[in-house]
Amino acid sequence: NNVTKQPNYRLYVIHLLPSLLVLDFQKIKEKEREDARKVFANGVLDKELASQEPHKPTKEQIVAVKAAIENAKTLEEVQRLEAKLKEAGGVADVSMADA
């Protein structure tokens, strides 16, 4: 999804949803929460911090997605996974338990 390719997408979502635990199949680390607070201090994007390279999917994220799809046993499960991936512009909390 193109939204996930936007600069600071991950930090922005973490900033908007502070209780979120997992984003794009990756646990949110405290360092990311701190970065999100710094980049979006006072609700405004800090241009200098925002110019950093956006996060790309990790190998763990890719493996988790592939595993969830491979473990789906019915068309309904595949459709459910697909729907979760499309939620909120591609942001999904799809775990192995969902497959």
JONORFEN-V651397 format. One record per residue. N is the residue number from 1. SS is DSSP state (@ for helix, = for strand, . for the rest). PHI is phi in radians with two decimals (NA if undefined). Layout:
# JONORFEN-V651397
n = (N,N)
ss = (SS,SS)
phi = (PHI,PHI)
This chain:
# JONORFEN-V651397
n = (1,2,3,4,5,6,7,8,9,10,11,12,13,14,15,16,17,18,19,20,21,22,23,24,25,26,27,28,29,30,31,32,33,34,35,36,37,38,39,40,41,42,43,44,45,46,47,48,49,50,51,52,53,54,55,56,57,58,59,60,61,62,63,64,65,66,67,68,69,70,71,72,73,74,75,76,77,78,79,80,81,82,83,84,85,86,87,88,89,90,91,92,93,94,95,96,97,98,99)
ss = (.,@,@,@,@,.,.,.,@,@,@,@,@,@,@,@,.,.,.,.,.,=,=,.,.,=,=,.,.,@,@,@,@,@,@,@,@,@,@,.,@,@,@,.,.,.,@,@,@,@,.,.,.,.,.,.,.,.,@,@,@,@,@,@,@,@,@,@,@,@,@,.,.,.,@,@,@,@,@,@,@,@,@,@,@,@,@,@,@,@,.,.,.,.,.,@,@,@,.)
phi = (NA,-1.10,-1.06,-1.19,-1.62,-1.23,-1.00,1.11,-0.96,-1.10,-1.09,-1.13,-1.14,-1.09,-1.12,-1.23,-2.15,-1.10,-1.60,-1.10,-1.79,-2.34,-2.40,0.94,1.16,-2.28,-1.07,-1.49,-1.60,-1.02,-1.04,-1.15,-1.09,-1.10,-1.06,-1.10,-1.11,-1.21,-1.13,-1.95,-0.99,1.01,1.29,-2.05,-1.19,-1.43,-1.03,-1.15,-1.20,-1.24,-1.33,-1.20,-1.04,-1.19,-1.28,-1.92,-1.03,-1.50,-1.07,-1.10,-1.11,-1.11,-1.09,-1.10,-1.13,-1.05,-1.12,-1.09,-1.20,-1.11,-1.46,-1.17,-1.81,-2.29,-1.07,-1.09,-1.13,-1.08,-1.13,-1.13,-1.09,-1.07,-1.10,-1.11,-1.16,-1.46,-0.99,0.86,1.22,1.77,-1.41,-2.51,-1.99,-1.73,-1.96,-1.08,-1.18,-1.34,-1.37)
